[in-house]
Amino acid sequence: MAYIDIQTAAFAIGASLSAEVALGEKTLAGIVVPNAWNGNMLSFQATPDDVNFYEMYTSLGVELTVAVSAGQFIAMDPTLWRGVTGIKVRSGLLGATVNQTAACALQLITRTIY
């Protein structure tokens, strides 16, 4: 049985990196992008210990990125987030960030998998 939660990845005005979102024992299953979103890519920082954050890469050694548009629901592969206890979401890529022109938030859909 899976239990769904919605958490918020908040961005301040002029910021490209969200506040930390604690996942605990849940995995990321989807992202809801608000209509006021600036930018077309997301990337991530992840922590396995709730202290140290690292840039998130795939097993192929490339930055984990997601193409997005305002007003979308993006389905995520929950298996990518196992072992991750918290994330920060970046607007843009590591080398090409996009600052938000207004305070906004992504909705992160998380789920417990038994």
Secondary structure, DSSP 8 states (H G I E B T S, - for coil): --EEEEEEEEE-TT-SB---EE-TT-EEEEEE--TT---SEEEEEEESSSS--EE-B-TTSSB-EEE--TT-EEE--GGGGTT--EEEEEEEETTEE---SS-EEEEEEEEE--
